Structure formats: structure tokens, C-alpha cells
Amino acid sequence: MPRTKRTASGVVGGLLGLVGLSAIAGVLVTATVTPAIAVGGTAAKGAISMFNELPPMLQIDTAMLPSTFYAKDPASGQYVEMAKFYEQNRDPVTLDQVAPVMIDALLSSEDNRYFAHGGVDLTGTTRAVISTLLKQGTSGGSSITQQYVKNVLLQQCERETAPGDTEALGACWDDYAGQEGLDGIERKLREMRYAITLEQQYSKEEILLGYLNIASWGGLTYGIEAAAQRYFSVSAANLNLNQAATLAGMVQSPNNYRLDQPENEVNGAADGYSVTKERRDSVLGRMIHDGKITQEEYDAALAAPIEPVIQELKKGCATAAGAEYFCTLVQESILSDPAFGAEQEDRELLLNRGGLKVYTTLDWNLQTRANDAMHSLVPAYMDTIQVGSSGLNIEASTGRVLSLTQNTNYDPEGAAPGTSPQVWAGDYRWGDSSIGFSVGSTFKVFTLIDWLEKGKSLNEQLDGRYRKNFTSHCGDDTITGTSENFASNPGYRGTPLKFTRDSLNSGFFAMAEQLDVCEIIDVAKRFGAVFGDPARDFDKVLFTLLGSGNVSPLGMGGAYAALANGGVYHKPRLIDSVQNADGSEIDLGINPDGTRVTTPEVAATALFALRGVMEGGTGDRGNPYDGTMVGGKTGTHESQQTWLIQTSSRVTSVAWVGQYNGDVPVEHTWVDQAGMMLNDIRYYLGRDLQAAADQFYPAPDFPAPDQNLIRVVLKDLPNVVGMTVDQATKVLEDAGFQVSVGTPVDADEAAGTITAQDPGAGRAAGGTLVTITPSTGKGKPDNTKGNVTIPDVTGQSFQKAIQALQGAGFTDLAQTCTSDPNAPGGGTVTSTSPAANTKAKPDTQVVIIYSAKNCNG
């Protein structure tokens, strides 16, 4: 805290009381360096006692350092800088990375006896004490070691002060570096004490380097390397005499001598930076006096103007050209991760002061392609809709985010149309991002996964026709709901394989009737597709299964990547590793093995269904068709958001196109830039994202689906002979079969009564088309002479059925086999055609319908 201000009389009195201390300061220093020198007098002895009681050791912490984000250069394979974050722009160097002329200029300017004294320049200190006594202040006379001490103390001030707290920082500076009155003398003594002990711990070269790296050169520029780059756009190693003398002069009063304010009326470009030039010329004079330069060098440098080549200070993600949103998400993930500090304030300080080296997952090849695709298709701004779009690639086996692009232009303020600081791709898990968007039918993949995890087949027949009420449950709670299909599609009886291909809402509701809605939601969470708003959760209603909830593009991409990775989930991440300033690694808690979220068999079978989406299904337009096998899913929510998520076995791509606010129908919004409706852009954005991934990350085909999960499911085929057409149709459809009404035939039964069905009653594949034949009611003709009754061989083995039919006189036998892993070794007959117990001529072909484990064996 600031010292209490003293009155003028108090200061005078104090000075008189410590006149002896002041007068012998030089002797005190000499005594400390050379104890053999005798020191006499009460005041001097008291001063030495006070001096020796000061803390002798100075704790030297690492100076504040910028944190740097890196991405790998695809051409060289080396990491290159993406962005920097700092309060002090500093780039530490070694002595051999500093031009010798710079060291000569600094020593001549600040401490030409540096290598001769023991930390305190006796001559300069004596002069400073006299100055203090006469002017009531301490100034000058400090050796480079003492200046280094002062800079270390001021750096400690800045470490201990919250960013922006100028009052506290000023008070701390006054405590450590104030120069007025007696306090100033005490501080000078403390500085001397630290300097002397510092030189006993470190070499002259180490102290000189420490000073070069810690000193301020004005504004946010600290250290000689940052100063050389800032003011002359060269490295410290390449400074010439003119530049070196200028920088050496500036360090004495850096904010007065700055060269980055050309409009300054006192020291600007118009007057040739006259104040700084005068100081530079003084340094040149000292250099020639010390024999550091020749007369010719001196004359040439003295005549030369000061010509700064200012390198703009760049910090933050605005400098990560082409990857601003990726960079922002990296920044937000650090500020929200306890691995970087318990509180957000701690994390912010570490990022801006701690010198972190952050190595990101960005692949510039994919990022460039993603940006090109995005900006060629999606405008940053439209008058008619608050358009938003995000595209990304995720490596399935690691969760590494390889690219991330957005339609808007990055601006931390986001005030202008078409600009935004917010990253659409993320959610609260990555910091201050969006809360995701309604994901539409891409969410259906979790119903599909739950279906397969329950052991159900993709080829099981279900009633996917639209109806008013579907009934499912959540635990013991009954849940009912209804949802129309796209374009008023009436739906159909079909299989989950077809429902997935066509994205049929009523088909997925039919699946949900055999499942638990809350267990499906749990599947989504297990796969990392959590609700994007931490204050909310998915609604426990049927409609949620169609994607009404908000999930981030990263969240959905990670889920699909887990399927591509054989059912092993890796949380999407943007950072490979982080090093502290000392080179030690920060543990990010990355699990290289990932988390198994489903079986390999379920993952492979789900991908088999998702392939149908991309090969002739709703996602066909987004398939690159470049020889790489892909599976995926489309999604649309309430005509406001559109998605295409697809994946190879190596890389998953996500394309979201919609609106970040509002509810304008996207299918009615024409985009001149793309030459298509807004709701169609996802196909082509997704296609380009996946095509780039397929090029740079060639992928093998998916593993084959599990045969048990694509089996044809046999059902009991009822006997409907004797029923009316309507009755028979209902019974067969309710049992899971399709119905075709054949041409009526003359028969004794009443008109409209079913006289025959094909295939006949027994076991048959669900969804099999059953032809029912009604009677005309006219009586059947007498053409039964010579007819033979077909024996009932249902349940017999295939071989026994042949024997029975041949024994009855039938010679023309055929067969139809259905694979069933649960069938006995010899197979089981499920029916015949014509049906059992009907009469037929012996030369009639009889088809034996049976199931077997291996129809080819």
C-alpha cells in the first residue's frame, strides 16, 4: 500500500536524523563488497546495522510471458504460431541471440562499469545520494543489477495486482520504486542490498540477460526481442548501431521515448522523433567515449535519422487469420477447464501471464478447404434471415477437431452485420459458446442404437404408417405422441433399415413403441450428445426423439465419430498438449483409450443403416462419391435448422446451416451466393467437408454388420381362409404382413370370402406379401377329378416333407428357404404353396417353404 504522506517539516527532520546514513552510503556499499575497509562513526555503524537487517535474498520469479497457440504447418510439419495472449509482450532470448552492438550500447548508456563492480556502482550511488539530499528524491546512479532488481520487484507488483486495477498497481509501484524522501533512501538501500547478494548468486552474464528480457520498452512491449520487433521489425540479433543506440536510450524512460506514436506533437514523425533522437545521440557519444565504436561509425550513426518500422502488436484470436473461431474455442476451453486453475480468474491470469505453449489439433489443409467451402456457399449476412452455419471435421479415433469454420466474420465486439464473436460449433462445455441448435433427425441415430442394443434387427417389419397416437414409456410412465412425416408422407409398413434411409418420423415412433424413451435419451448422453444448455435437459416426450433438443455441432459430431470408431467415444478436443513456461506438461486429463459407449457389433450395424442414408437415401446429395465408404444422417427441425452429419471410418464431418436466432422457414429462403435454397446448402457444404477429409485421411471400409442384427425376423402367418377380405387384411397386417388381394375365383364360399392364401399359414418372414384370393360366390367348377390332397408338412424337416409330398403323388417339388440362426440343423417347414389340405393335380408344382441355419448348405 502507499506510504503515508509526510509533512515538509517531518521530511526535513527525518533527513537530518539520517544525514549520517546518507552521507556514508558509498562507504556502506564498499564495506559490504570489501569488508576490510574500516567504517567508523555512530551514524555509519547504525546505517550498516540497518542495511544488514534488510532481507538479503530476492525471489526471482519467471517474468510475465505471453501464451502462444500453435498449429502445425502442413508443408513443413512444424508447429507455427496461431495467436498470442498477453499483458506484456515479451519473447525471451539468450545472449547469443542479441547483437553485440546492442549490449555495448546498453552498457555504455546505463552502466559502463558493469563488469567491474560488485552490484552497486559506488561513484553513481554517491552521486545519487547527494542528489537525493539536495532534491529530496533519488534518481540515477543505479547499476544494471540494481535496475534488474527494481524490474523484478515491479514485476512482482504486476503479478500481485488484478488486471486493470491501476490504483492498486500504482500503490505497489510506489512501495517498491518510489523515490521521494526517506522512503526513497530506504528503497535505494534495499535495492543495493538485493543487488549485492544477487551478484553473489548469479554471473554477470545471467544478470545482464535477465535485465534484457525483463525491462520495459514502452506500452505493452517488454524485453529486447519484443522491442526490436516492435520498433524496427527485426530480431534482436540483427539490430544495427543506429537501432541499438535508440533502444538503449529508450529503456531509461520508455514511455517518453516510444516510437509507435508518430502523431505525437512532441516526439513524433513530424519532428524526426526529436526527443528520442537526442537521447540516442547521447548514447552514441558514450559509446565512442568508451571505445565501443569508431569515429566513422559514430559520425554515420549520428547523421542518420530514426526510422522506425513499426510491427503492429497482435494478440488474441483476431490474429489467427482463417482460424479465428477455432482459436476462440481453444481459448474458451482453457478458461473453463480446472486443469488451468481453480477459478476462472486464475485461468485468465495463467493465459495472459503464464507463458503457456498450447499445441492445437488444427489441420491447416482441412481448415483451408473448410473455409473455402463455407464462404463460397453461406453468406455472412442476409437481410431476410439471421443466417448461421458451422462446419467441422473430427478425427474419429482420437476426438481431435481437425477443422472448424463459420459463416460469419470474426469480431470480438460483433457489432457489425455479418460479424460475431460467438462460436456456433460449441456449447457450455467449451466455455462461453452457444447452447447448440435443434438437431432434427440426426438425433434418430440414438433410437437406432438403442434398438440394436436391445438385440432387435434392422430387418424387422414394423407398422410405420402415420397414425394419431403412438405409445411408448419412460420407466413406468406412459408416453404418447404424434408427429407428421415430412411432406405429409403417410408412412408405410417397413423396417428400421428403410426408416433410417428415408428418415421416416412415424417409422421411428413405431420403433420407440418397443423401447423406452428415457433410455434412448440416456444413449444420446452416453455418446456425448448432451443438451447444450446446462440449465436444461431433454424433454421426456416422444417428440424429443425427432431432435427437438439443442445439441452443439461438436456434441453431435463426437457421437457419430464414436460409431466410426467401433463404439469408442472420445470427447472432441482442440488441444493436443500444453506446456508451462518451464517446459513441464499440464495434465489435460485426456484418455487416449477413449470410453466404450456401445459394442463394435452395434456400431458396425448402425453404420450399415447410415450408409443407406448416404447411398440413395435422404443424404445422397451430400455423398462425395469419391470411393470412400460413408454413412450419415440428415436433419431438419421445424424448417429452421438443417444438418448433414456423415463419417468415414476415420473422419466425421458436420454441416449445420440454419439461423442463430429467429424462425424464418429455410426452405423458402433463396441464397444468391450459393444459387440454391438455404435448406439445400447443407448437402454441398457437408460433401466438401467430407471430400477434403477423405483426401487427406484415406479411410478403409466399415466393418460388416452383425448378421444377427440384420436377420430376417420370422413371424406367425395366420390362416385367413374363410374370412372376408377386410377381416383377412386386418388380421394379416396386424401380424406384420403385407397384403395383396388377388382376382376372385369361382368357389362354393360366399362372395368375398377368402378361399385361398399364398403363402399359407405357418412361419414366414415379417413383411412378406401375402396374396389372398376371394370367392365370386358362383360355386367352383367340377375339375377336381384326379386331384390329390396336399399333406400338411408344417413343422417337419425339409427332407421328411419331400418324402411326404412324393408319397402323396406330387412329383414337381420346389423350395424357398429363409435363413434363421435359431432353426434346427435340418431346417423346419413353415408352409407350402399351394397350402396344406387343399387339392391339386399330381403334376402341380408344390413349393416347400422352410427356414434353415444355412440356406446354401
Disulfide bonds with the S-S distance in Angstrom:
Cys157-Cys172 2.01
Cys317-Cys327 2.11
Cys474-Cys518 1.73
Cys817-Cys855 2.08
